[in-house]
Each structure stands twice: as structure tokens, then as C-alpha cells.
Amino acid sequence: MNDRENRLRAARFEKPERIPLNFGFSAACYGHYPSEALDELKAGHKLLFPGFQKPAVPRPPPGIEDYPLHHRVGRPYTDSWGCVWETAQNGITGAVVQHALADWDAFETYVAPSPDEHDGWGPIDWTNIRSKLARCHQSGQLAAGRLRHGHTFLTLTYLRGYENFIFDMSDAHPKLPELIAMVEDFNRGLVDRYLAAGVEWMNYPEDLGMQQGPMLSPDHFR
């Protein structure tokens, strides 16, 4: 059973051969450990890294330009929503240090990003995505797309600040439904465009839990 069929069977509860698994090293690992050591681990774990072939020449340590824009130390990054990110370690997603809507007064003139041009982190290239999905269909691979990690709950905390957003829910702030709808419309726009581009599988990554419980109550989640 190939990976595509196995994943679809798992999603449909149709007895897959194996548990679908994505496993990898963060970009920060390559800045901390020799690439030869990481390649040895990959070569020794065929189940986790099927088809991996050790490169003939070890890759050099990554430079700062090799990391995603929001993973670079000393280089604050402004995402599609206007939130400013900083990180303390190359290769690791940092934290928002400037919330675009920390003050509700800014909401009056705030303009959400367009799913025609942005994915939440930054610009999105739909022409390239359509080409990639077409190649997946042609080769029998799973044609997958995704929203950014933290597409709804966390995006709202990025916009307002975590504490502000929790208070917004507790206080039933009158502007909160409009803000939630704005994020929802953006996400729906991305999904619609992925569907039009030929996607057959969508990933919706989000964080809602801490070490011993959820970040918010079930009522607030609903």
C-alpha cells in the first residue's frame, strides 16, 4: 500500500497498514549538530525516513538566510496580519512582540490580508501551488495543502495578545465576533483556493493545549 492510499484509509478509518507519520528535524538542529550526524540518524531509521540517501558531500551549516523569515535571530519579521515576530534562536519560531490589534481602536481601520496574495505568514504563490498539486496527481502522491500553524485561535492571540484575547472572550467584547469572522473568512478563502487548485487533503495545525490542560475553556473554544 503506498503512502497516499495508506493516509486516506487512516483518515477514513478503513484499516490502514500502518499509522501515518511525519518525522523530521527542525531547522535549528542543522545549526546545532553536524549534518553528518543527522544524516546518520536518518540512514539508520528507514521506517521514519523511507527512501533517504546520504548525500555524497555533507551539507554546510546553514546561514541565517537559509532559515524561514520568522526564524532569524536579530531580524524582526512582520507577518501577513501585521504582527511582528522575534526569535531567540535561529530555526525556531519565536513570539509576537508587537500585536497588530493590541488596542481595539486600531480595528476601525484595520484591513485583513487577502487569501489571493497571503497565507498568513507572507506572500503565497498560487501558480506554483497549482503546479505542485498537479504533479502530485500525475505521480500518484497525495495532493495536500495546509493552513498555517495556529490558523485561528493562535492567530487571534497574535492579533490581540494572549491575555487580551482571553479577557475578550470572558468579557464578551462586542467587537470580538467581527474579528473572529475576519480570521474565519481569510481561512475559508485559502481553503476554497486550495480546492480550486486541486487539493484532496488539507492540514489544519493549531495549538489548543498546554502541559496539563487546555489553553481555554470548552465554552470559549466553542
C-alpha positions in Angstrom: 0.0 0.0 0.0 1.5 3.3 -1.0 1.7 6.3 1.3 -1.3 8.1 -0.4 -3.7 5.1 0.0 -2.5 4.4 3.5 -3.1 8.0 4.6 -6.6 8.1 3.0 -7.5 4.8 4.6 -6.4 6.1 8.0 -8.4 9.3 7.6 -11.5 7.3 6.7 -11.0 4.6 9.4 -10.6 1.9 6.7 -7.8 -0.2 8.3 -4.5 1.3 7.0 -1.4 -0.9 7.0 0.4 1.5 9.3 0.0 4.7 11.4 0.7 7.7 9.1 3.7 9.5 10.4 5.6 12.7 9.5 9.0 12.9 11.2 11.8 15.3 10.8 14.4 17.6 12.3 13.8 21.2 12.9 15.9 23.7 11.0 17.6 24.6 14.3 19.0 21.1 14.5 21.1 21.7 11.4 22.5 24.8 13.0 23.4 23.0 16.2 24.6 19.5 15.1 26.9 18.4 12.3 24.8 17.4 9.3 26.7 14.1 9.0 25.4 13.1 12.5 21.8 13.9 11.5 22.2 12.1 8.2 23.5 9.0 10.1 20.3 9.0 12.2 18.2 9.3 9.1 20.0 6.4 7.3 19.7 4.3 10.4 15.9 4.7 10.7 14.4 3.6 7.4 10.9 3.5 8.8 11.0 7.2 9.8 12.9 8.3 6.7 11.9 5.9 3.8 14.0 6.4 0.7 16.6 8.6 2.4 20.0 8.6 0.7 23.0 10.1 2.4 24.5 12.9 0.3 27.9 12.4 -1.1 29.1 15.7 0.4 27.9 16.8 3.9 25.9 20.0 3.7 27.5 23.1 5.3 26.0 24.7 8.4 23.0 26.9 7.5 23.5 30.6 7.2 20.9 33.0 8.5 19.4 33.3 5.0 18.7 29.6 5.0 16.1 29.9 7.8 12.5 31.0 7.3 11.9 34.7 7.6 10.3 34.3 11.1 13.1 32.1 12.3 16.0 34.5 12.1 17.7 36.0 15.2 18.0 39.7 15.2 15.7 40.2 12.3 12.1 41.0 13.4 9.6 39.8 10.9 6.1 41.2 10.1 3.6 38.6 9.0 0.6 38.9 6.7 -1.6 40.2 9.6 0.9 42.9 10.6 2.1 41.1 13.7 5.9 41.5 14.4 7.8 38.3 15.4 11.2 37.9 17.0 13.1 34.7 17.9 16.0 33.9 20.3 17.4 31.0 18.2 17.8 30.6 14.5 15.5 27.9 13.2 12.9 28.2 15.9 9.6 30.1 15.6 9.7 33.0 18.1 6.9 35.0 19.6 4.9 38.0 18.6 6.4 41.2 20.2 4.0 43.6 18.5 0.3 42.7 18.3 -1.4 44.4 15.3 -4.6 44.9 17.3 -3.4 45.3 20.8 -5.7 48.3 21.0 -9.2 47.8 19.8 -9.2 51.3 18.4 -6.9 50.1 15.6 -9.6 47.7 14.5 -11.6 50.5 12.9 -9.1 51.0 10.1 -7.6 47.5 10.1 -7.5 45.6 6.8 -7.2 41.9 6.8 -4.8 40.2 4.3 -6.2 38.7 1.1 -6.0 34.9 0.6 -5.3 35.7 -3.1 -1.9 37.0 -2.0 -1.1 35.8 1.5 -1.1 32.6 3.5 -0.8 34.2 7.0 3.0 34.2 7.2 3.6 36.1 4.0 3.1 36.0 0.2 1.6 32.9 -1.4 2.2 31.7 -5.0 -0.9 30.0 -6.2 0.6 29.4 -9.7 3.4 27.3 -8.0 0.9 25.6 -5.7 -1.3 24.5 -8.7 1.7 23.1 -10.4 2.8 21.2 -7.4 -0.6 19.7 -6.8 -0.9 18.7 -10.5 2.4 16.9 -10.2 1.2 15.1 -7.1 -1.9 13.9 -9.1 0.2 12.8 -12.0 2.6 10.8 -9.8 0.0 9.2 -7.6 1.1 11.2 -4.5 -1.3 12.8 -2.0 -2.2 16.3 -3.2 -2.0 18.1 0.1 -2.3 21.7 1.3 -2.4 23.4 4.6 -3.3 26.5 6.6 -0.5 28.0 8.7 0.1 26.6 12.2 -2.2 28.5 14.6 -4.6 29.4 11.9 -7.5 30.5 14.1 -7.1 30.5 17.9 -3.4 31.4 17.9 -3.8 34.0 15.1 -6.4 35.7 17.3 -3.9 35.7 20.2 -1.2 37.1 17.8 -3.5 39.9 16.8 -4.8 40.9 20.3 -2.2 39.4 22.6 -2.9 36.2 24.6 -4.1 37.8 27.8 -6.2 40.4 25.9 -7.9 37.7 23.8 -8.8 35.6 26.8 -10.3 38.7 28.5 -12.1 39.5 25.3 -13.9 36.1 25.5 -14.5 36.4 29.2 -15.9 39.9 28.8 -17.9 39.0 25.6 -16.3 42.0 23.9 -18.8 43.3 21.3 -16.1 43.5 18.5 -14.8 40.0 19.1 -17.3 38.2 16.8 -16.3 40.5 13.9 -12.7 39.8 14.5 -13.2 36.1 14.6 -15.3 36.3 11.4 -12.4 38.2 9.7 -10.0 35.4 10.5 -12.5 32.7 9.6 -13.2 34.4 6.2 -9.5 34.5 5.5 -9.0 30.8 6.3 -12.1 29.9 4.3 -10.7 31.8 1.3 -7.5 29.8 1.5 -9.3 26.5 1.6 -11.5 27.5 -1.3 -8.5 28.4 -3.4 -6.7 25.2 -2.5 -9.8 23.2 -3.5 -9.9 25.1 -6.8 -6.2 24.3 -7.3 -6.8 20.5 -6.9 -6.1 19.7 -3.3 -7.5 16.5 -1.9 -6.2 16.7 1.7 -5.9 19.8 3.9 -3.9 20.1 7.1 -5.3 22.4 9.9 -2.4 22.7 12.5 -3.3 24.5 15.7 -2.2 24.6 19.4 -5.0 24.5 22.0 -3.4 22.7 24.9 -0.7 23.2 27.5 1.2 20.6 29.5 -1.7 19.6 31.8 -4.8 21.0 30.2 -6.3 23.2 27.5 -5.4 26.9 27.0 -9.1 27.9 27.2 -12.4 26.6 28.4 -14.6 24.4 26.2 -17.2 27.2 26.2 -14.7 29.7 24.9 -13.4 27.2 22.4 -17.0 26.8 21.0 
